[in-house]
Amino acid sequence: MAKRSVLGLFKDADSAANGVDALKGLGISPMDYDILTGMPYPDGAFGEPHTQHKLFVFPLVGAICGLAVAILVTAGTQLSYPMVTGGKPILSVPAMAIISYEATLLGAILFTVLGIIFESRLPRMQLGLYDPRITEGYIGLAVSCDERLLGTTEEALKGAGAEEVKHN
């Protein structure tokens, strides 16, 4: 069946939480609805499940990748073009340490930025329904449901206190 989008506009957080409860009563998965607000609310303020973020993994992976690339480049360069100077070893650890430190930080920073973009679900290819009143203080509850549940979902959102319900 085709998926349709429904947007319910709520005046306050309590009625939006009632809307989330109504969707749970219909058996709609938390992955099928999204809460749109113009103001920050803490996780779980509307009764939605707490999301597990994996942002801490990205800097660790980036640091490991940066360190591996730095060691590969510095050691590879010194071994490819060996310069024996006064009997000193070919691999100069102090020079490699500085470059390894900088590459580790650079890798961690770049992967952190990529992690933030990934965890923020950007870019969104499908924009779905939106109402400009959400930026003025209303709370939107965007639901993606089957066509056969469209009428039931609209009724549930209106029954929970939605001031207006839109669908595409």
Rosetta constraint file for C-alpha pairs under 8 A:
AtomPair CA 1 CA 146 HARMONIC 6.13 0.50
AtomPair CA 1 CA 147 HARMONIC 6.88 0.50
AtomPair CA 2 CA 146 HARMONIC 5.90 0.50
AtomPair CA 2 CA 147 HARMONIC 6.24 0.50
AtomPair CA 3 CA 144 HARMONIC 6.17 0.50
AtomPair CA 3 CA 145 HARMONIC 5.32 0.50
AtomPair CA 3 CA 146 HARMONIC 4.70 0.50
AtomPair CA 3 CA 147 HARMONIC 6.25 0.50
AtomPair CA 4 CA 144 HARMONIC 5.60 0.50
AtomPair CA 4 CA 145 HARMONIC 5.46 0.50
AtomPair CA 4 CA 146 HARMONIC 6.00 0.50
AtomPair CA 4 CA 147 HARMONIC 6.05 0.50
AtomPair CA 4 CA 150 HARMONIC 7.31 0.50
AtomPair CA 4 CA 167 HARMONIC 7.33 0.50
AtomPair CA 4 CA 168 HARMONIC 6.64 0.50
AtomPair CA 5 CA 128 HARMONIC 6.82 0.50
AtomPair CA 5 CA 129 HARMONIC 6.79 0.50
AtomPair CA 5 CA 142 HARMONIC 6.84 0.50
AtomPair CA 5 CA 143 HARMONIC 5.59 0.50
AtomPair CA 5 CA 144 HARMONIC 4.59 0.50
AtomPair CA 5 CA 145 HARMONIC 6.45 0.50
AtomPair CA 5 CA 167 HARMONIC 5.59 0.50
AtomPair CA 5 CA 168 HARMONIC 5.97 0.50
AtomPair CA 6 CA 129 HARMONIC 7.29 0.50
AtomPair CA 6 CA 141 HARMONIC 8.00 0.50
AtomPair CA 6 CA 142 HARMONIC 5.68 0.50
AtomPair CA 6 CA 143 HARMONIC 5.07 0.50
AtomPair CA 6 CA 144 HARMONIC 6.44 0.50
AtomPair CA 6 CA 145 HARMONIC 7.71 0.50
AtomPair CA 6 CA 150 HARMONIC 7.60 0.50
AtomPair CA 6 CA 153 HARMONIC 7.78 0.50
AtomPair CA 6 CA 154 HARMONIC 7.23 0.50
AtomPair CA 6 CA 165 HARMONIC 6.95 0.50
AtomPair CA 6 CA 166 HARMONIC 5.67 0.50
AtomPair CA 6 CA 167 HARMONIC 4.35 0.50
AtomPair CA 6 CA 168 HARMONIC 7.00 0.50
AtomPair CA 7 CA 129 HARMONIC 6.34 0.50
AtomPair CA 7 CA 130 HARMONIC 7.36 0.50
AtomPair CA 7 CA 140 HARMONIC 6.38 0.50
AtomPair CA 7 CA 141 HARMONIC 5.52 0.50
AtomPair CA 7 CA 142 HARMONIC 4.42 0.50
AtomPair CA 7 CA 143 HARMONIC 6.28 0.50
AtomPair CA 7 CA 165 HARMONIC 5.57 0.50
AtomPair CA 7 CA 166 HARMONIC 5.06 0.50
AtomPair CA 7 CA 167 HARMONIC 6.16 0.50
AtomPair CA 8 CA 140 HARMONIC 5.61 0.50
AtomPair CA 8 CA 141 HARMONIC 5.09 0.50
AtomPair CA 8 CA 142 HARMONIC 6.53 0.50
AtomPair CA 8 CA 154 HARMONIC 7.84 0.50
AtomPair CA 8 CA 157 HARMONIC 6.20 0.50
AtomPair CA 8 CA 158 HARMONIC 7.72 0.50
AtomPair CA 8 CA 162 HARMONIC 5.67 0.50
AtomPair CA 8 CA 163 HARMONIC 7.41 0.50
AtomPair CA 8 CA 164 HARMONIC 5.88 0.50
AtomPair CA 8 CA 165 HARMONIC 4.40 0.50
AtomPair CA 8 CA 166 HARMONIC 6.45 0.50
AtomPair CA 9 CA 134 HARMONIC 7.83 0.50
AtomPair CA 9 CA 138 HARMONIC 6.38 0.50
AtomPair CA 9 CA 139 HARMONIC 5.72 0.50
AtomPair CA 9 CA 140 HARMONIC 4.66 0.50
AtomPair CA 9 CA 141 HARMONIC 6.51 0.50
AtomPair CA 9 CA 162 HARMONIC 5.33 0.50
AtomPair CA 9 CA 163 HARMONIC 5.71 0.50
AtomPair CA 9 CA 164 HARMONIC 5.38 0.50
AtomPair CA 9 CA 165 HARMONIC 6.38 0.50
AtomPair CA 10 CA 15 HARMONIC 6.26 0.50
AtomPair CA 10 CA 16 HARMONIC 5.69 0.50
AtomPair CA 10 CA 138 HARMONIC 5.73 0.50
AtomPair CA 10 CA 139 HARMONIC 5.04 0.50
AtomPair CA 10 CA 140 HARMONIC 6.22 0.50
AtomPair CA 10 CA 141 HARMONIC 7.81 0.50
AtomPair CA 10 CA 161 HARMONIC 6.73 0.50
AtomPair CA 10 CA 162 HARMONIC 4.77 0.50
AtomPair CA 10 CA 163 HARMONIC 5.80 0.50
AtomPair CA 10 CA 164 HARMONIC 7.62 0.50
AtomPair CA 11 CA 15 HARMONIC 7.23 0.50
AtomPair CA 11 CA 16 HARMONIC 7.86 0.50
AtomPair CA 11 CA 137 HARMONIC 7.47 0.50
AtomPair CA 11 CA 138 HARMONIC 5.08 0.50
AtomPair CA 11 CA 139 HARMONIC 6.35 0.50
AtomPair CA 11 CA 162 HARMONIC 7.51 0.50
AtomPair CA 11 CA 163 HARMONIC 7.11 0.50
AtomPair CA 12 CA 16 HARMONIC 6.50 0.50
AtomPair CA 12 CA 138 HARMONIC 6.86 0.50
AtomPair CA 12 CA 139 HARMONIC 6.78 0.50
AtomPair CA 13 CA 17 HARMONIC 6.11 0.50
AtomPair CA 13 CA 45 HARMONIC 7.87 0.50
AtomPair CA 13 CA 46 HARMONIC 6.84 0.50
AtomPair CA 13 CA 139 HARMONIC 7.12 0.50
AtomPair CA 14 CA 18 HARMONIC 6.30 0.50
AtomPair CA 14 CA 46 HARMONIC 7.47 0.50
AtomPair CA 15 CA 19 HARMONIC 6.23 0.50
AtomPair CA 15 CA 160 HARMONIC 6.20 0.50
AtomPair CA 15 CA 161 HARMONIC 5.53 0.50
AtomPair CA 15 CA 162 HARMONIC 7.22 0.50
AtomPair CA 16 CA 20 HARMONIC 6.38 0.50
AtomPair CA 16 CA 46 HARMONIC 6.49 0.50
AtomPair CA 16 CA 139 HARMONIC 6.80 0.50
AtomPair CA 16 CA 140 HARMONIC 7.78 0.50
AtomPair CA 16 CA 141 HARMONIC 7.20 0.50
AtomPair CA 16 CA 160 HARMONIC 7.62 0.50
AtomPair CA 16 CA 161 HARMONIC 7.68 0.50
AtomPair CA 16 CA 162 HARMONIC 7.66 0.50
AtomPair CA 17 CA 21 HARMONIC 6.27 0.50
AtomPair CA 17 CA 45 HARMONIC 7.56 0.50
AtomPair CA 17 CA 46 HARMONIC 4.25 0.50
AtomPair CA 17 CA 47 HARMONIC 5.92 0.50
AtomPair CA 18 CA 22 HARMONIC 6.14 0.50
AtomPair CA 18 CA 46 HARMONIC 7.94 0.50
AtomPair CA 18 CA 160 HARMONIC 5.36 0.50
AtomPair CA 18 CA 161 HARMONIC 7.59 0.50
AtomPair CA 19 CA 23 HARMONIC 6.28 0.50
AtomPair CA 19 CA 141 HARMONIC 7.65 0.50
AtomPair CA 19 CA 156 HARMONIC 7.25 0.50
AtomPair CA 19 CA 157 HARMONIC 5.48 0.50
AtomPair CA 19 CA 160 HARMONIC 5.01 0.50
AtomPair CA 19 CA 161 HARMONIC 7.30 0.50
AtomPair CA 19 CA 162 HARMONIC 7.63 0.50
AtomPair CA 20 CA 24 HARMONIC 6.26 0.50
AtomPair CA 20 CA 46 HARMONIC 6.78 0.50
AtomPair CA 20 CA 47 HARMONIC 6.66 0.50
AtomPair CA 20 CA 48 HARMONIC 7.04 0.50
AtomPair CA 20 CA 141 HARMONIC 7.93 0.50
AtomPair CA 21 CA 25 HARMONIC 6.21 0.50
AtomPair CA 21 CA 47 HARMONIC 7.23 0.50
AtomPair CA 22 CA 26 HARMONIC 6.45 0.50
AtomPair CA 22 CA 156 HARMONIC 5.86 0.50
AtomPair CA 22 CA 157 HARMONIC 7.01 0.50
AtomPair CA 22 CA 160 HARMONIC 6.73 0.50
AtomPair CA 23 CA 27 HARMONIC 6.49 0.50
AtomPair CA 23 CA 28 HARMONIC 5.55 0.50
AtomPair CA 23 CA 153 HARMONIC 7.27 0.50
AtomPair CA 23 CA 156 HARMONIC 7.13 0.50
AtomPair CA 23 CA 157 HARMONIC 7.82 0.50
AtomPair CA 24 CA 28 HARMONIC 5.58 0.50
AtomPair CA 24 CA 29 HARMONIC 7.14 0.50
AtomPair CA 24 CA 30 HARMONIC 7.91 0.50
AtomPair CA 26 CA 153 HARMONIC 7.73 0.50
AtomPair CA 28 CA 32 HARMONIC 6.63 0.50
AtomPair CA 28 CA 33 HARMONIC 7.93 0.50
AtomPair CA 28 CA 145 HARMONIC 7.75 0.50
AtomPair CA 29 CA 33 HARMONIC 7.37 0.50
AtomPair CA 30 CA 34 HARMONIC 7.86 0.50
AtomPair CA 30 CA 48 HARMONIC 6.99 0.50
AtomPair CA 30 CA 49 HARMONIC 7.36 0.50
AtomPair CA 32 CA 143 HARMONIC 5.88 0.50
AtomPair CA 32 CA 144 HARMONIC 5.23 0.50
AtomPair CA 32 CA 145 HARMONIC 7.02 0.50
AtomPair CA 33 CA 141 HARMONIC 6.87 0.50
AtomPair CA 33 CA 142 HARMONIC 5.45 0.50
AtomPair CA 33 CA 143 HARMONIC 4.23 0.50
AtomPair CA 33 CA 144 HARMONIC 6.09 0.50
AtomPair CA 34 CA 141 HARMONIC 5.90 0.50
AtomPair CA 34 CA 142 HARMONIC 5.18 0.50
AtomPair CA 34 CA 143 HARMONIC 6.52 0.50
AtomPair CA 35 CA 139 HARMONIC 7.18 0.50
AtomPair CA 35 CA 140 HARMONIC 5.78 0.50
AtomPair CA 35 CA 141 HARMONIC 4.76 0.50
AtomPair CA 35 CA 142 HARMONIC 6.32 0.50
AtomPair CA 36 CA 134 HARMONIC 7.05 0.50
AtomPair CA 36 CA 139 HARMONIC 5.88 0.50
AtomPair CA 36 CA 140 HARMONIC 4.73 0.50
AtomPair CA 36 CA 141 HARMONIC 6.16 0.50
AtomPair CA 36 CA 142 HARMONIC 7.27 0.50
AtomPair CA 37 CA 134 HARMONIC 5.82 0.50
AtomPair CA 37 CA 135 HARMONIC 6.91 0.50
AtomPair CA 37 CA 137 HARMONIC 7.20 0.50
AtomPair CA 37 CA 138 HARMONIC 6.83 0.50
AtomPair CA 37 CA 139 HARMONIC 4.97 0.50
AtomPair CA 37 CA 140 HARMONIC 6.33 0.50
AtomPair CA 38 CA 134 HARMONIC 5.81 0.50
AtomPair CA 38 CA 135 HARMONIC 4.58 0.50
AtomPair CA 38 CA 136 HARMONIC 6.96 0.50
AtomPair CA 38 CA 137 HARMONIC 6.12 0.50
AtomPair CA 38 CA 138 HARMONIC 7.58 0.50
AtomPair CA 38 CA 139 HARMONIC 7.56 0.50
AtomPair CA 39 CA 135 HARMONIC 7.95 0.50
AtomPair CA 39 CA 137 HARMONIC 7.31 0.50
AtomPair CA 41 CA 45 HARMONIC 6.40 0.50
AtomPair CA 43 CA 48 HARMONIC 7.72 0.50
AtomPair CA 43 CA 49 HARMONIC 7.99 0.50
AtomPair CA 43 CA 50 HARMONIC 6.08 0.50
AtomPair CA 43 CA 51 HARMONIC 7.72 0.50
AtomPair CA 44 CA 48 HARMONIC 5.14 0.50
AtomPair CA 44 CA 49 HARMONIC 6.07 0.50
AtomPair CA 44 CA 50 HARMONIC 5.87 0.50
AtomPair CA 53 CA 119 HARMONIC 7.11 0.50
AtomPair CA 54 CA 58 HARMONIC 7.67 0.50
AtomPair CA 54 CA 119 HARMONIC 7.72 0.50
AtomPair CA 55 CA 59 HARMONIC 7.74 0.50
AtomPair CA 55 CA 112 HARMONIC 7.44 0.50
AtomPair CA 55 CA 115 HARMONIC 5.90 0.50
AtomPair CA 55 CA 116 HARMONIC 6.96 0.50
AtomPair CA 55 CA 119 HARMONIC 7.01 0.50
AtomPair CA 56 CA 60 HARMONIC 6.99 0.50
AtomPair CA 57 CA 61 HARMONIC 6.25 0.50
AtomPair CA 58 CA 62 HARMONIC 6.06 0.50
AtomPair CA 58 CA 108 HARMONIC 7.35 0.50
AtomPair CA 58 CA 111 HARMONIC 5.40 0.50
AtomPair CA 58 CA 112 HARMONIC 5.54 0.50
AtomPair CA 58 CA 114 HARMONIC 7.80 0.50
AtomPair CA 58 CA 115 HARMONIC 5.63 0.50
AtomPair CA 59 CA 63 HARMONIC 5.94 0.50
AtomPair CA 59 CA 107 HARMONIC 7.47 0.50
AtomPair CA 59 CA 108 HARMONIC 4.29 0.50
AtomPair CA 59 CA 109 HARMONIC 6.67 0.50
AtomPair CA 59 CA 110 HARMONIC 8.00 0.50
AtomPair CA 59 CA 111 HARMONIC 5.55 0.50
AtomPair CA 59 CA 112 HARMONIC 5.15 0.50
AtomPair CA 60 CA 64 HARMONIC 6.25 0.50
AtomPair CA 60 CA 108 HARMONIC 6.53 0.50
AtomPair CA 61 CA 65 HARMONIC 6.13 0.50
AtomPair CA 61 CA 108 HARMONIC 7.30 0.50
AtomPair CA 61 CA 111 HARMONIC 7.42 0.50
AtomPair CA 62 CA 66 HARMONIC 5.99 0.50
AtomPair CA 62 CA 104 HARMONIC 7.34 0.50
AtomPair CA 62 CA 107 HARMONIC 4.43 0.50
AtomPair CA 62 CA 108 HARMONIC 4.31 0.50
AtomPair CA 62 CA 109 HARMONIC 7.41 0.50
AtomPair CA 62 CA 110 HARMONIC 7.05 0.50
AtomPair CA 62 CA 111 HARMONIC 5.03 0.50
AtomPair CA 62 CA 112 HARMONIC 7.58 0.50
AtomPair CA 63 CA 67 HARMONIC 6.05 0.50
AtomPair CA 63 CA 103 HARMONIC 7.79 0.50
AtomPair CA 63 CA 104 HARMONIC 4.56 0.50
AtomPair CA 63 CA 105 HARMONIC 6.32 0.50
AtomPair CA 63 CA 106 HARMONIC 7.59 0.50
AtomPair CA 63 CA 107 HARMONIC 5.06 0.50
AtomPair CA 63 CA 108 HARMONIC 4.49 0.50
AtomPair CA 64 CA 68 HARMONIC 6.12 0.50
AtomPair CA 64 CA 104 HARMONIC 6.84 0.50
AtomPair CA 64 CA 107 HARMONIC 7.72 0.50
AtomPair CA 65 CA 69 HARMONIC 6.13 0.50
AtomPair CA 65 CA 104 HARMONIC 7.43 0.50
AtomPair CA 65 CA 107 HARMONIC 6.50 0.50
AtomPair CA 66 CA 70 HARMONIC 6.06 0.50
AtomPair CA 66 CA 100 HARMONIC 7.51 0.50
AtomPair CA 66 CA 103 HARMONIC 4.90 0.50
AtomPair CA 66 CA 104 HARMONIC 4.41 0.50
AtomPair CA 66 CA 105 HARMONIC 7.37 0.50
AtomPair CA 66 CA 106 HARMONIC 6.82 0.50
AtomPair CA 66 CA 107 HARMONIC 4.57 0.50
AtomPair CA 66 CA 108 HARMONIC 7.32 0.50
AtomPair CA 67 CA 71 HARMONIC 6.17 0.50
AtomPair CA 67 CA 100 HARMONIC 5.48 0.50
AtomPair CA 67 CA 101 HARMONIC 7.36 0.50
AtomPair CA 67 CA 103 HARMONIC 6.02 0.50
AtomPair CA 67 CA 104 HARMONIC 4.80 0.50
AtomPair CA 67 CA 107 HARMONIC 7.86 0.50
AtomPair CA 68 CA 72 HARMONIC 6.04 0.50
AtomPair CA 69 CA 73 HARMONIC 6.00 0.50
AtomPair CA 69 CA 103 HARMONIC 7.61 0.50
AtomPair CA 70 CA 74 HARMONIC 5.99 0.50
AtomPair CA 70 CA 96 HARMONIC 7.78 0.50
AtomPair CA 70 CA 99 HARMONIC 6.37 0.50
AtomPair CA 70 CA 100 HARMONIC 5.00 0.50
AtomPair CA 70 CA 103 HARMONIC 5.86 0.50
AtomPair CA 70 CA 104 HARMONIC 7.69 0.50
AtomPair CA 71 CA 75 HARMONIC 5.70 0.50
AtomPair CA 71 CA 76 HARMONIC 7.84 0.50
AtomPair CA 71 CA 96 HARMONIC 6.97 0.50
AtomPair CA 71 CA 100 HARMONIC 6.32 0.50
AtomPair CA 72 CA 76 HARMONIC 5.55 0.50
AtomPair CA 73 CA 77 HARMONIC 5.90 0.50
AtomPair CA 74 CA 78 HARMONIC 6.22 0.50
AtomPair CA 74 CA 96 HARMONIC 6.05 0.50
AtomPair CA 74 CA 99 HARMONIC 7.71 0.50
AtomPair CA 75 CA 79 HARMONIC 5.99 0.50
AtomPair CA 75 CA 91 HARMONIC 6.49 0.50
AtomPair CA 75 CA 96 HARMONIC 7.63 0.50
AtomPair CA 76 CA 80 HARMONIC 5.85 0.50
AtomPair CA 77 CA 81 HARMONIC 6.09 0.50
AtomPair CA 78 CA 82 HARMONIC 5.49 0.50
AtomPair CA 78 CA 83 HARMONIC 7.68 0.50
AtomPair CA 78 CA 90 HARMONIC 6.51 0.50
AtomPair CA 78 CA 91 HARMONIC 6.13 0.50
AtomPair CA 79 CA 90 HARMONIC 7.06 0.50
AtomPair CA 79 CA 91 HARMONIC 7.36 0.50
AtomPair CA 82 CA 90 HARMONIC 6.15 0.50
AtomPair CA 83 CA 90 HARMONIC 6.56 0.50
AtomPair CA 84 CA 88 HARMONIC 6.41 0.50
AtomPair CA 84 CA 89 HARMONIC 7.09 0.50
AtomPair CA 84 CA 90 HARMONIC 6.12 0.50
AtomPair CA 92 CA 96 HARMONIC 6.29 0.50
AtomPair CA 93 CA 97 HARMONIC 5.94 0.50
AtomPair CA 94 CA 98 HARMONIC 6.62 0.50
AtomPair CA 95 CA 99 HARMONIC 6.62 0.50
AtomPair CA 96 CA 100 HARMONIC 5.89 0.50
AtomPair CA 97 CA 101 HARMONIC 6.03 0.50
AtomPair CA 98 CA 102 HARMONIC 6.37 0.50
AtomPair CA 99 CA 103 HARMONIC 6.08 0.50
AtomPair CA 100 CA 104 HARMONIC 5.95 0.50
AtomPair CA 101 CA 105 HARMONIC 6.38 0.50
AtomPair CA 102 CA 106 HARMONIC 6.13 0.50
AtomPair CA 103 CA 107 HARMONIC 5.97 0.50
AtomPair CA 104 CA 108 HARMONIC 6.20 0.50
AtomPair CA 105 CA 109 HARMONIC 6.13 0.50
AtomPair CA 106 CA 110 HARMONIC 6.12 0.50
AtomPair CA 107 CA 111 HARMONIC 6.05 0.50
AtomPair CA 108 CA 112 HARMONIC 6.00 0.50
AtomPair CA 109 CA 113 HARMONIC 6.37 0.50
AtomPair CA 110 CA 114 HARMONIC 6.35 0.50
AtomPair CA 111 CA 115 HARMONIC 5.91 0.50
AtomPair CA 112 CA 116 HARMONIC 6.16 0.50
AtomPair CA 113 CA 117 HARMONIC 6.36 0.50
AtomPair CA 114 CA 118 HARMONIC 6.09 0.50
AtomPair CA 115 CA 119 HARMONIC 5.90 0.50
AtomPair CA 116 CA 120 HARMONIC 5.95 0.50
AtomPair CA 117 CA 121 HARMONIC 6.45 0.50
AtomPair CA 117 CA 122 HARMONIC 5.50 0.50
AtomPair CA 117 CA 123 HARMONIC 7.77 0.50
AtomPair CA 118 CA 122 HARMONIC 6.12 0.50
AtomPair CA 129 CA 142 HARMONIC 7.06 0.50
AtomPair CA 129 CA 166 HARMONIC 7.98 0.50
AtomPair CA 129 CA 167 HARMONIC 7.48 0.50
AtomPair CA 129 CA 168 HARMONIC 7.44 0.50
AtomPair CA 130 CA 134 HARMONIC 7.85 0.50
AtomPair CA 130 CA 140 HARMONIC 7.91 0.50
AtomPair CA 131 CA 140 HARMONIC 7.94 0.50
AtomPair CA 132 CA 136 HARMONIC 7.28 0.50
AtomPair CA 133 CA 137 HARMONIC 6.70 0.50
AtomPair CA 133 CA 138 HARMONIC 5.82 0.50
AtomPair CA 134 CA 138 HARMONIC 4.50 0.50
AtomPair CA 134 CA 139 HARMONIC 5.67 0.50
AtomPair CA 134 CA 140 HARMONIC 6.33 0.50
AtomPair CA 145 CA 149 HARMONIC 6.34 0.50
AtomPair CA 145 CA 150 HARMONIC 6.60 0.50
AtomPair CA 145 CA 153 HARMONIC 7.99 0.50
AtomPair CA 146 CA 150 HARMONIC 6.48 0.50
AtomPair CA 149 CA 153 HARMONIC 5.93 0.50
AtomPair CA 150 CA 154 HARMONIC 6.26 0.50
AtomPair CA 151 CA 155 HARMONIC 6.21 0.50
AtomPair CA 152 CA 156 HARMONIC 6.11 0.50
AtomPair CA 153 CA 157 HARMONIC 6.21 0.50
AtomPair CA 154 CA 158 HARMONIC 6.20 0.50
AtomPair CA 154 CA 165 HARMONIC 6.50 0.50
AtomPair CA 155 CA 159 HARMONIC 5.95 0.50
AtomPair CA 156 CA 160 HARMONIC 6.15 0.50
AtomPair CA 157 CA 161 HARMONIC 6.62 0.50
AtomPair CA 157 CA 162 HARMONIC 5.62 0.50
AtomPair CA 157 CA 165 HARMONIC 7.32 0.50
AtomPair CA 158 CA 162 HARMONIC 4.75 0.50
AtomPair CA 158 CA 163 HARMONIC 7.07 0.50
AtomPair CA 158 CA 164 HARMONIC 7.41 0.50
AtomPair CA 158 CA 165 HARMONIC 7.08 0.50
